[in-house]
Amino acid sequence: MSFITDRVICISEVVNRFVNKTQRINAKKLITIHNGIDDVHAVSEKRRSDLKNEFGIPVDHSVICTISHMEEHKGIKYLLKSASLLLQSRNDVSFIIVGEGSLMEELRKLCVTLKIEKNVIIAGLIYVTGAIGIELIGGRYSELYGYNVTYFVITTLEELLEMVGVVVFIYALTSYIDSEFKGLRLGLKS
């Protein structure tokens, strides 16, 4: 890679050193740009309360959230084991883990094993992107520019992602029920 690139962007100094050592890329070609948000705008207390209510989190809880690909190298299991230790001394903390990946079901089972499932929400990326990500963007946009066509496009995208997330959840749930409970019939009556 060193021969065909002018620069390699790393997300942390640790990754920078790792790439330098393992890929033998000259340190002069490596640049670190931390991922994250530099300019975080305060969320109003009402908005914070509304978001907690939407996810069934008690208003008095502190919230720890991570957005990550749910794979072994991301260390989400360590977060859950740490959450278990924290929840032994205080129960006013909720954890939200947002993402997709091969460990999703294993992480859910680990929450049950650790007896922390009531304080942990493992959410798929589609719904939460709409519910939190796009909604926060829409809220900030409306504060800056008011309610105009762009704002309504943002809110439409937010609602679309939430509904797609709900449809994906319903599909996954019914597929799970079908595979685990052979012969079970579900129906809707008007």
C-alpha positions as CSV (number, residue, x, y, z in Angstrom):
1,M,0.0,0.0,0.0
2,S,2.9,2.4,0.7
3,F,3.9,2.5,-2.9
4,I,0.5,3.5,-4.3
5,T,-0.7,6.0,-1.6
6,D,0.3,9.6,-0.8
7,R,-1.3,9.5,2.6
8,V,-3.0,7.0,4.9
9,I,-5.6,8.4,7.3
10,C,-5.7,6.7,10.8
11,I,-8.5,7.3,13.3
12,S,-6.2,7.3,16.4
13,E,-2.5,7.4,17.4
14,V,-2.7,3.7,18.3
15,V,-3.9,2.9,14.8
16,N,-1.2,5.2,13.3
17,R,1.5,3.3,15.2
18,F,0.0,-0.1,14.3
19,V,-0.1,0.8,10.6
20,N,3.4,2.1,10.7
21,K,4.7,-1.1,12.4
22,T,2.6,-3.8,10.7
23,Q,2.2,-2.3,7.2
24,R,5.7,-0.7,7.2
25,I,4.3,2.6,5.9
26,N,6.5,5.5,6.4
27,A,5.3,7.7,9.3
28,K,5.5,10.8,7.1
29,K,2.7,9.3,5.0
30,L,0.5,8.7,8.0
31,I,-1.9,11.3,9.4
32,T,-4.3,10.9,12.3
33,I,-7.8,12.4,12.1
34,H,-9.8,11.4,15.1
35,N,-13.3,10.3,14.3
36,G,-16.0,11.9,16.4
37,I,-17.7,15.2,16.8
38,D,-15.7,18.3,17.9
39,D,-18.6,20.7,18.2
40,V,-21.3,19.0,20.2
41,H,-24.4,21.1,20.8
42,A,-26.2,20.8,24.1
43,V,-29.4,18.9,23.9
44,S,-32.3,20.5,25.8
45,E,-33.5,18.8,29.0
46,K,-36.9,18.3,27.3
47,R,-35.4,16.7,24.2
48,R,-33.2,14.5,26.5
49,S,-36.3,13.4,28.4
50,D,-38.3,12.7,25.2
51,L,-35.5,10.5,23.9
52,K,-35.3,8.6,27.1
53,N,-39.0,8.1,27.1
54,E,-38.9,6.9,23.5
55,F,-36.4,4.2,24.4
56,G,-38.1,3.3,27.7
57,I,-35.2,4.7,29.8
58,P,-36.1,6.1,33.2
59,V,-35.7,9.9,33.2
60,D,-33.3,9.8,36.2
61,H,-30.9,7.4,34.5
62,S,-27.5,8.4,33.1
63,V,-27.0,6.9,29.6
64,I,-23.8,5.4,28.2
65,C,-24.0,4.9,24.5
66,T,-21.7,3.3,21.9
67,I,-22.2,3.0,18.2
68,S,-20.1,0.2,16.8
69,H,-19.9,-2.7,14.4
70,M,-20.7,-5.6,16.6
71,E,-17.6,-7.7,16.0
72,E,-15.1,-9.3,18.4
73,H,-12.3,-6.8,17.8
74,K,-14.6,-3.9,18.9
75,G,-14.6,-5.1,22.5
76,I,-18.4,-4.7,23.2
77,K,-18.2,-7.8,25.5
78,Y,-15.8,-5.8,27.8
79,L,-18.3,-2.9,27.9
80,L,-21.0,-5.3,29.0
81,K,-18.9,-6.9,31.7
82,S,-17.9,-3.4,32.9
83,A,-21.6,-2.5,32.8
84,S,-22.3,-5.5,35.0
85,L,-19.8,-4.3,37.6
86,L,-21.1,-0.8,37.6
87,L,-24.7,-1.9,38.0
88,Q,-23.7,-3.9,41.1
89,S,-23.1,-0.6,42.9
90,R,-25.8,1.6,41.2
91,N,-28.8,0.9,39.1
92,D,-29.5,4.3,37.7
93,V,-27.5,3.8,34.5
94,S,-28.7,2.6,31.1
95,F,-26.6,1.5,28.2
96,I,-27.4,1.8,24.5
97,I,-25.4,-0.2,22.1
98,V,-26.1,0.7,18.5
99,G,-24.9,-1.3,15.5
100,E,-25.0,-4.4,13.4
101,G,-22.7,-7.4,13.2
102,S,-22.1,-11.1,13.8
103,L,-22.1,-10.8,17.6
104,M,-25.5,-9.1,18.0
105,E,-27.3,-12.2,19.3
106,E,-24.3,-13.3,21.4
107,L,-24.3,-9.9,23.1
108,R,-28.0,-10.1,23.9
109,K,-27.4,-13.5,25.5
110,L,-24.5,-12.1,27.4
111,C,-26.7,-9.4,28.9
112,V,-29.1,-12.1,30.1
113,T,-26.2,-14.2,31.6
114,L,-24.9,-11.1,33.4
115,K,-28.4,-10.1,34.5
116,I,-28.2,-6.6,33.0
117,E,-30.7,-6.9,30.2
118,K,-33.1,-4.5,31.9
119,N,-30.4,-1.8,31.7
120,V,-29.1,-2.5,28.2
121,I,-30.6,-1.7,24.9
122,I,-29.0,-3.3,21.9
123,A,-30.5,-1.5,18.9
124,G,-30.2,-2.1,15.2
125,L,-28.6,0.7,13.2
126,I,-31.5,1.5,10.9
127,Y,-34.1,2.5,13.5
128,V,-31.7,4.3,15.8
129,T,-30.1,6.3,13.0
130,G,-33.5,7.7,12.3
131,A,-34.6,8.0,15.9
132,I,-31.5,9.7,17.3
133,G,-29.1,10.6,14.5
134,I,-31.4,12.2,11.9
135,E,-33.7,13.6,14.6
136,L,-30.9,15.4,16.3
137,I,-29.8,16.8,13.0
138,G,-33.3,17.9,12.2
139,G,-33.7,19.5,15.7
140,R,-30.4,21.4,15.3
141,Y,-31.4,22.5,11.7
142,S,-34.7,23.8,12.9
143,E,-33.0,25.8,15.6
144,L,-30.6,27.4,13.1
145,Y,-32.9,27.9,10.1
146,G,-36.5,27.3,11.2
147,Y,-39.0,25.1,9.6
148,N,-38.6,25.1,5.8
149,V,-38.5,22.5,3.0
150,T,-35.1,21.2,4.0
151,Y,-36.3,20.6,7.5
152,F,-39.3,18.6,6.2
153,V,-37.0,16.5,4.0
154,I,-34.8,15.8,7.1
155,T,-37.9,14.8,9.2
156,T,-39.2,12.6,6.3
157,L,-35.9,10.8,6.1
158,E,-36.0,10.3,9.9
159,E,-39.4,8.8,9.8
160,L,-38.6,6.6,6.8
161,L,-35.5,5.2,8.6
162,E,-37.6,4.5,11.8
163,M,-40.3,2.8,9.8
164,V,-37.8,0.7,7.8
165,G,-36.2,-0.2,11.2
166,V,-39.6,-1.3,12.6
167,V,-40.3,-3.4,9.4
168,V,-36.9,-5.1,9.7
169,F,-37.5,-5.8,13.4
170,I,-40.9,-7.3,12.7
171,Y,-39.5,-9.5,9.9
172,A,-36.6,-10.6,12.1
173,L,-39.0,-11.3,15.0
174,T,-41.4,-13.3,12.9
175,S,-38.5,-15.2,11.3
176,Y,-37.2,-16.1,14.7
177,I,-40.6,-17.2,15.9
178,D,-41.0,-19.3,12.8
179,S,-37.7,-21.0,13.2
180,E,-37.9,-21.6,17.0
181,F,-41.6,-22.4,17.5
182,K,-42.5,-24.7,14.7
183,G,-46.3,-25.0,14.3
184,L,-47.1,-21.8,16.2
185,R,-49.6,-19.8,14.3
186,L,-50.1,-16.1,14.7
187,G,-53.0,-14.1,13.3
188,L,-54.5,-10.7,13.4
189,K,-58.2,-10.1,14.0
190,S,-60.1,-7.0,13.4
